[in-house]
Amino acid sequence: MVCGRSGNGWKIARARVAWAIAVVLLAWFTGEARAAGYRTVNFIVEAPTETLARKIGDAAEQYRQTLAIEWTGRPLPRWSRPCPITAQVSPNLGAGGATSFVFDRGEVFNWTMTIQGSEERILDSVLPHEITHTIFASHFRRPLPRWADEGACTTVEHPVERARQHRLLIEFLTTGRGIAFPEMFAMKEYPADVLPLYSQGYSLARYLIERGGRHKYIAFVADGLDTENWSAALGKHYGVTNVAQMQHVWLAWVKQGCPAPPSSLAAAVPPPASAWSATSRGQSPDPRPAGTVPAATAPVATSAARTSIYSQARRSAEGTTNPR
């Protein structure tokens, strides 16, 4: 009797232990499927698995280092606080992203980045685009014109993505959706019809970079920001009289099929330090007026502009087909 009762007790005990282990394992696997964390010097990544989190975090650091040198000539210093990256990764998930940050009296802080898409598109497209936004924000310390910012970020995208932007550009120019350059240069916010801004911004940024390199492009944008005289900046750096003439020259180039610059000019442009198979997406800085809460305690304001414009644009362009 005693042995029988003892045997039943062991069976019950084993069943309880097995149930407890199952609950722990279920919680562990569920948590692993939901999110895993990985921290680097400048990023804290949350992704579906530890492997993905490590890939994204390491790639983000590499892009941050190499792209900063290619654009500005020097690496970025370490940020005072790491930028959180939240990644949703799935083979059939459309690619997109958003990066938020705050400008305050010459400082930029409160980085937040969200990215989504397939593993391939995140690593070769979404991530470098978003990292480029952080490089520009850290370098200029103020908002850039949308065309100059998004256009330049698109130039580091995967060639397939750049080709898609060119196809969209031709469609927009032939259907009356193009944006006159005086209007585009004056835009400080995204227009309601945002797709032409992306395509034209990319095409113009490509044209300028091919004729002067990335460092000259950065110097041109800096002069335009300082003086708010984009015609003078174009004349100084590219020999173009004004914004209207820039549109004329650019349109002629597009009609010719966007040919590469003459070999003599191309030879004078320093090549990038590395070849890019990359892509990225949208930026949403929150300029903060002087005299507000100090950086250490300032809350990040919420606004509709924090929604990823890039993601919206891609969904609008692709509809329900070819999810990325």
C-alpha positions as CSV (number, residue, x, y, z in Angstrom):
1,M,0.0,0.0,0.0
2,V,2.7,2.3,1.0
3,C,4.7,1.5,-2.1
4,G,1.6,1.9,-4.3
5,R,0.9,5.3,-2.8
6,S,4.5,6.2,-3.2
7,G,4.5,5.2,-6.8
8,N,1.4,7.3,-7.6
9,G,3.0,10.2,-5.8
10,W,6.1,10.0,-8.0
11,K,3.9,9.8,-11.1
12,I,2.1,12.9,-10.0
13,A,5.3,14.7,-9.1
14,R,6.8,13.8,-12.5
15,A,3.7,15.0,-14.3
16,R,3.8,18.3,-12.4
17,V,7.5,18.7,-13.3
18,A,6.9,17.9,-16.9
19,W,4.0,20.4,-17.0
20,A,6.1,23.1,-15.4
21,I,8.9,22.5,-17.9
22,A,6.5,22.6,-20.8
23,V,5.1,25.9,-19.6
24,V,8.6,27.4,-19.3
25,L,9.6,26.1,-22.7
26,L,6.5,27.4,-24.3
27,A,7.1,30.9,-22.7
28,W,10.7,30.8,-23.9
29,F,9.9,29.8,-27.4
30,T,7.0,32.3,-27.6
31,G,9.3,35.1,-26.4
32,E,12.0,34.0,-28.8
33,A,9.5,34.1,-31.7
34,R,8.2,37.5,-30.5
35,A,11.5,39.3,-30.0
36,A,15.2,38.8,-29.1
37,G,17.6,41.6,-28.2
38,Y,21.1,42.5,-29.2
39,R,23.1,45.5,-28.3
40,T,26.0,47.1,-30.1
41,V,27.8,50.4,-29.3
42,N,25.2,52.6,-31.1
43,F,22.2,50.4,-31.5
44,I,19.8,48.2,-29.4
45,V,18.1,45.8,-31.7
46,E,14.8,43.9,-31.1
47,A,14.1,41.3,-33.8
48,P,12.2,38.0,-34.0
49,T,15.4,35.9,-33.3
50,E,18.8,36.4,-31.8
51,T,20.4,35.6,-35.0
52,L,18.5,38.2,-36.9
53,A,19.1,40.8,-34.1
54,R,22.8,40.2,-34.4
55,K,22.8,40.5,-38.2
56,I,20.9,43.7,-38.1
57,G,22.9,45.2,-35.3
58,D,26.3,44.4,-36.9
59,A,25.1,45.6,-40.3
60,A,23.8,48.8,-38.8
61,E,27.2,49.5,-37.2
62,Q,29.0,48.7,-40.5
63,Y,26.7,51.0,-42.5
64,R,27.0,53.8,-39.9
65,Q,30.8,53.6,-40.1
66,T,31.3,53.2,-43.9
67,L,28.5,55.5,-45.1
68,A,29.4,58.3,-42.8
69,I,33.0,58.3,-44.3
70,E,31.6,58.1,-47.8
71,W,29.3,61.0,-47.3
72,T,31.2,63.3,-44.9
73,G,34.8,62.1,-45.0
74,R,34.9,61.0,-41.4
75,P,33.2,58.4,-39.1
76,L,30.4,59.5,-36.7
77,P,31.4,59.8,-33.0
78,R,29.6,57.4,-30.7
79,W,26.1,58.6,-29.8
80,S,25.4,59.4,-26.1
81,R,22.5,56.9,-26.2
82,P,22.1,53.9,-28.5
83,C,19.3,54.1,-31.1
84,P,16.6,51.4,-30.6
85,I,15.8,49.4,-33.7
86,T,12.6,47.4,-33.8
87,A,12.6,44.9,-36.7
88,Q,9.7,43.0,-38.0
89,V,11.1,40.3,-40.3
90,S,9.0,38.0,-42.6
91,P,9.5,36.8,-46.2
92,N,6.1,38.2,-47.3
93,L,6.2,41.4,-45.3
94,G,6.4,44.6,-47.3
95,A,9.6,46.6,-46.9
96,G,9.5,49.9,-45.1
97,G,10.9,51.8,-42.2
98,A,10.9,55.1,-40.2
99,T,13.5,56.9,-38.2
100,S,12.5,59.5,-35.6
101,F,14.8,62.0,-33.8
102,V,14.7,65.4,-32.2
103,F,16.7,68.6,-33.1
104,D,17.2,71.0,-30.3
105,R,19.6,73.9,-30.4
106,G,22.2,72.2,-32.6
107,E,21.8,68.8,-30.9
108,V,20.1,65.7,-32.3
109,F,18.9,62.9,-30.0
110,N,16.1,60.5,-29.0
111,W,16.8,58.2,-32.0
112,T,14.1,55.6,-32.7
113,M,14.1,53.3,-35.7
114,T,11.5,50.8,-36.9
115,I,12.2,48.6,-39.9
116,Q,10.3,45.8,-41.6
117,G,10.5,43.4,-44.6
118,S,12.2,40.3,-45.6
119,E,15.6,39.6,-44.2
120,E,17.2,40.4,-47.5
121,R,15.4,43.7,-48.1
122,I,16.1,44.9,-44.6
123,L,19.8,44.2,-44.8
124,D,20.4,45.4,-48.3
125,S,17.8,48.2,-48.5
126,V,15.8,49.4,-45.5
127,L,18.7,49.5,-43.0
128,P,21.2,51.6,-45.0
129,H,18.6,54.1,-46.1
130,E,17.6,54.6,-42.4
131,I,21.2,54.8,-41.3
132,T,21.9,57.5,-44.0
133,H,19.1,59.6,-42.4
134,T,20.9,59.4,-39.1
135,I,24.2,60.4,-40.7
136,F,22.7,63.4,-42.3
137,A,20.9,64.4,-39.1
138,S,24.1,64.0,-37.1
139,H,26.1,66.0,-39.7
140,F,23.8,68.9,-40.5
141,R,22.0,69.1,-37.1
142,R,18.8,70.4,-38.7
143,P,16.2,69.2,-41.1
144,L,17.1,68.9,-44.8
145,P,14.9,69.6,-47.8
146,R,12.9,66.5,-48.4
147,W,14.1,66.0,-52.0
148,A,17.7,66.3,-51.0
149,D,17.4,64.0,-48.0
150,E,15.3,61.2,-49.5
151,G,17.0,61.5,-52.9
152,A,20.4,61.0,-51.5
153,C,19.3,58.1,-49.2
154,T,17.8,56.4,-52.2
155,T,21.2,56.4,-54.0
156,V,22.5,53.8,-51.5
157,E,19.6,51.4,-52.2
158,H,19.9,48.2,-54.1
159,P,20.1,48.6,-57.9
160,V,16.7,47.0,-58.3
161,E,15.2,49.6,-56.1
162,R,16.9,52.5,-58.0
163,A,15.7,51.1,-61.3
164,R,12.2,51.0,-59.9
165,Q,12.4,54.7,-58.9
166,H,13.6,55.5,-62.5
167,R,10.6,53.7,-64.0
168,L,8.3,55.6,-61.7
169,L,10.0,58.9,-62.6
170,I,9.3,58.3,-66.3
171,E,5.7,57.5,-65.6
172,F,5.3,60.7,-63.5
173,L,6.9,62.9,-66.0
174,T,4.7,61.6,-68.8
175,T,1.5,61.8,-66.9
176,G,1.7,65.3,-65.5
177,R,2.7,64.4,-62.0
178,G,6.2,65.9,-62.1
179,I,7.1,68.6,-59.7
180,A,8.6,71.9,-61.0
181,F,12.0,72.4,-59.4
182,P,11.3,75.8,-57.9
183,E,8.4,74.2,-56.0
184,M,10.4,71.1,-55.1
185,F,13.4,73.0,-53.8
186,A,11.1,75.1,-51.6
187,M,9.4,72.0,-50.1
188,K,10.1,71.5,-46.4
189,E,7.5,68.9,-45.8
190,Y,6.3,65.9,-47.8
191,P,3.6,66.8,-50.4
192,A,0.3,65.0,-50.6
193,D,1.5,63.2,-53.8
194,V,4.8,62.0,-52.3
195,L,5.9,59.4,-54.9
196,P,7.1,62.0,-57.5
197,L,9.2,63.7,-54.8
198,Y,11.0,60.4,-54.1
199,S,11.6,59.7,-57.8
200,Q,12.7,63.2,-58.8
201,G,14.8,63.6,-55.6
202,Y,16.6,60.4,-56.3
203,S,17.2,61.2,-60.0
204,L,18.5,64.7,-59.3
205,A,20.7,63.5,-56.4
206,R,22.1,60.9,-58.7
207,Y,22.8,63.4,-61.4
208,L,24.7,65.7,-59.0
209,I,26.6,63.0,-57.2
210,E,27.8,61.5,-60.5
211,R,29.2,65.0,-61.4
212,G,30.9,65.8,-58.1
213,G,30.8,62.9,-55.7
214,R,29.2,62.6,-52.3
215,H,31.4,65.1,-50.5
216,K,30.5,67.8,-53.0
217,Y,26.9,67.0,-52.7
218,I,27.1,67.4,-48.9
219,A,28.9,70.8,-49.4
220,F,26.2,71.9,-51.8
221,V,23.4,71.0,-49.4
222,A,25.3,72.8,-46.6
223,D,25.6,76.0,-48.6
224,G,21.9,75.8,-49.6
225,L,20.9,75.4,-46.0
226,D,23.1,78.2,-44.7
227,T,22.0,80.8,-47.3
228,E,18.6,79.5,-48.4
229,N,19.8,80.4,-51.9
230,W,19.8,77.2,-53.8
231,S,20.5,78.9,-57.1
232,A,23.7,80.3,-55.7
233,A,24.6,76.9,-54.3
234,L,24.0,75.3,-57.6
235,G,26.2,77.9,-59.4
236,K,29.0,77.5,-56.9
237,H,29.2,73.7,-56.9
238,Y,27.8,72.7,-60.3
239,G,28.1,75.7,-62.6
240,V,24.3,75.9,-63.1
241,T,22.9,79.4,-63.1
242,N,19.7,78.8,-61.1
243,V,17.1,76.3,-60.1
244,A,15.1,76.7,-63.3
245,Q,18.2,76.0,-65.4
246,M,18.9,73.0,-63.3
247,Q,15.5,71.6,-64.2
248,H,16.2,72.2,-67.9
249,V,19.6,70.5,-67.7
250,W,18.2,67.6,-65.7
251,L,15.2,67.0,-68.0
252,A,17.5,67.0,-71.0
253,W,19.6,64.3,-69.3
254,V,16.6,62.2,-68.4
255,K,15.3,62.4,-72.0
256,Q,18.7,61.1,-73.2
257,G,18.3,58.1,-71.0
258,C,20.4,59.4,-68.0
259,P,23.8,58.7,-69.6
260,A,26.9,58.5,-67.5
261,P,28.9,61.7,-67.3
262,P,31.8,62.1,-69.8
263,S,34.8,60.0,-68.9
264,S,36.9,63.0,-68.1
265,L,34.4,64.3,-65.6
266,A,33.8,60.8,-64.1
267,A,37.5,60.3,-63.6
268,A,37.6,63.5,-61.5
269,V,35.0,62.2,-59.1
270,P,36.4,60.0,-56.3
271,P,34.8,56.6,-56.3
272,P,32.9,55.5,-53.1
273,A,35.0,53.5,-50.7
274,S,32.8,50.5,-51.2
275,A,30.2,49.1,-53.5
276,W,26.7,49.3,-52.1
277,S,23.9,46.8,-52.5
278,A,21.7,48.7,-50.1
279,T,18.3,50.3,-49.6
280,S,16.5,52.4,-47.0
281,R,13.6,54.5,-46.1
282,G,11.8,57.4,-44.4
283,Q,12.9,60.0,-41.9
284,S,10.8,62.1,-39.5
285,P,12.7,64.5,-37.4
286,D,10.9,66.6,-34.8
287,P,12.5,70.1,-34.7
288,R,12.2,71.4,-31.2
289,P,12.1,75.2,-30.7
290,A,14.7,76.8,-28.4
291,G,13.8,77.2,-24.8
292,T,12.0,73.9,-24.4
293,V,12.8,71.0,-22.1
294,P,16.5,70.1,-22.0
295,A,17.7,67.1,-23.9
296,A,18.2,65.0,-20.8
297,T,14.5,65.2,-19.9
298,A,12.8,66.1,-23.1
299,P,10.0,63.8,-24.1
300,V,9.8,62.8,-27.8
301,A,6.8,64.6,-29.3
302,T,4.4,62.5,-31.3
303,S,3.2,63.6,-34.7
304,A,1.7,62.2,-37.8
305,A,5.0,62.9,-39.6
306,R,6.6,60.0,-37.7
307,T,4.7,57.5,-40.0
308,S,7.0,56.1,-42.6
309,I,6.5,58.1,-45.8
310,Y,8.7,55.6,-47.6
311,S,6.5,52.6,-46.5
312,Q,3.4,54.4,-47.5
313,A,4.9,55.3,-50.9
314,R,5.9,51.8,-51.6
315,R,2.5,50.4,-50.7
316,S,0.8,52.9,-52.9
317,A,3.1,52.2,-55.8
318,E,3.0,48.4,-55.6
319,G,-0.5,47.9,-54.4
320,T,-1.0,44.3,-53.2
321,T,1.4,42.8,-55.6
322,N,5.1,41.9,-55.1
323,P,5.2,42.4,-51.3
324,R,8.7,43.2,-50.0
